[in-house]
Amino acid sequence: MVDDKLRTPGAVRDAERWTAHNYHPLPVVISSAEGAWLTDVDGKRYLDCLAGYSALNFGHRHPQLIAAAHAQLDRLTLTSRAFIHDQFADFCRELAELCGKDLVLPMNTGAEAVETGIKVARKWGYQVKGVPAGQANIIVADGNFHGRTTTIVSFSTDEDARADFGPYTPGFTVVPYGDLDALAAAIDDNTVAVLLEPIQGEQGVVVPPEGYLPGVRQVCTDRNVLFIADEIQSGLGRTGRTFACDHEGVVPDMYLLGKALGGGIVPVSAVAANSDVLGVLKPGQHGSTFGGNPLACAVATEVVRLLATGEFQRRSAALGERLRTGLEGLLGKGLVGVRVRGLWAGLDIDPALMSGREACERLMARGILAKDTHGSTIRLAPPLVITEEEIDQAIKTLTEVLAA
Ligand SMILES: *Cc1c(COP(=O)(O)O)cnc(C)c1O
């Protein structure tokens, strides 16, 4: 029964009417937000446990980020890279320092950062490693998610993401995730890079076996292959460290960053690497009209400054332990699997109970917004500004949903 006084049903209908159906959103229409909380068009409040797929690590409308955006909007918003603007140098230097790299190449979306990484690795392969023309290959993992462009979906192993979008870009080899021997065996003289998520987010927050990432690092070094870490979702505080690679002391040759880098305000992505790698690009060989624009740089510089304090990483690590304890308590009580790193969790619901989608609908009815991924898995990734009480509330609500 639909209550006529609610604006939500009509707003949901209108939204579905005028868009391609490339998403299946929960039937909720948000009109404002602050911190970890969303408010819908009927005034109902929800705790955000998705955080824009980690694009909102610092919460909705973080005051420092909003102030930077307002100030920049009043001065300068776009120059293109044909000219230099006064926000550019600070952003690139401070992000490079956060990453411990020499250089940064700013783009907009995550997929563009991945495309940039692929282009740079191939050029590096031909010009530095000496791979014969047109022969470069890149090793990727089963279950990967790196974005939606035609080249990126060419090496996806998710049929929904890939089917009917060919012809596919060649030059990629897929190996099982977490299997170091398989990865090492797939490398040949024409391999220029290994491209991996240090934790597979879309796959359900899948953490590889301990020792895998250091092993990949070693193999790449030994075989003169670039290790590209896609930290677009796992990076920038989400796991309790600046980068997910930090948990095992691993430093990749290239970081791919996005999502949280834009502070939930503007799309900002970047590739960070040393000059022996990123230096292969010369004028005219790569670019983006909006990449590194003044508004993006002003916001992202503040994001980097928030991260440079370490406060968010510490918060994520500490609150993540609370989240872990709460979720592990639900094993055997509706959950059959739990994976947690910082404030990032993949939960496998007993498929006999309900699907991930059903769980998310029931959570929504009780004021929690989360997103299912594959089948009966849901992912929790609240903004890092969430409080202990709010985590407890999320666990309590989840307990009720699983028991109902
Ligand atoms: C989201 C994501 C991307 C793609 O980012 P977009 O901004 O959506 O293009 C790439 N890699 C990973 C690991 C992601 O989570």
The ligand as a MOL file (V3000), in Angstrom:
LIG
                    3D

  0  0  0     0  0            999 V3000
M  V30 BEGIN CTAB
M  V30 COUNTS 15 15 0 0 0
M  V30 BEGIN ATOM
M  V30 1 C 34.9960 2.2510 -8.8480 0
M  V30 2 C 36.2390 1.5840 -9.2780 0
M  V30 3 C 36.8240 1.8690 -10.5350 0
M  V30 4 C 36.1680 2.7790 -11.5360 0
M  V30 5 O 35.9510 4.0830 -11.0670 0
M  V30 6 P 34.8790 5.0160 -11.7980 0
M  V30 7 O 35.0960 6.3450 -11.1600 0
M  V30 8 O 33.5180 4.4550 -11.5280 0
M  V30 9 O 35.2170 5.0170 -13.2490 0
M  V30 10 C 38.0230 1.2610 -10.8290 0
M  V30 11 N 38.6200 0.4060 -9.9700 0
M  V30 12 C 38.0790 0.1040 -8.7770 0
M  V30 13 C 38.7920 -0.8430 -7.8720 0
M  V30 14 C 36.8630 0.6630 -8.3940 0
M  V30 15 O 36.3070 0.3360 -7.2280 0
M  V30 END ATOM
M  V30 BEGIN BOND
M  V30 1 1 1 2
M  V30 2 1 2 3
M  V30 3 2 2 14
M  V30 4 1 3 4
M  V30 5 2 3 10
M  V30 6 1 4 5
M  V30 7 1 5 6
M  V30 8 2 6 7
M  V30 9 1 6 8
M  V30 10 1 6 9
M  V30 11 1 10 11
M  V30 12 2 11 12
M  V30 13 1 12 13
M  V30 14 1 12 14
M  V30 15 1 14 15
M  V30 END BOND
M  V30 END CTAB
M  END
